[in-house]
């Protein structure tokens, strides 16, 4: 069901949804993002409180930072926060197709300035850059074939 909802949300602009459905999908998406940000804020505040209180209880010169009890909550809760972030933002949280396209253009522009000559993108390179938005799974193969 989650895949269907995600697919429905990602393709809602291409489909002929009525404005109420678009609003409902956008509202649900915003609520999920807001929930993640609240979760992240609570994570930071609670773990800061735990670490500061443990630091205040420890003696000067003790092995405070080497105790598992001090950081176990942050570690396991961090795994849960990561899972929550991936469920909200998807697998492309850090490396989206736009990021890949920007990096490829950046490296190609750096190479162009290093050589000092004006280098045009070939048709194959242009089509590869255009296809990155369409097909994210074959990105590495497409880049290696340049």
Order of alpha helices (4+ residues) and beta strands (2+ residues): alpha-alpha-alpha-alpha-alpha-alpha
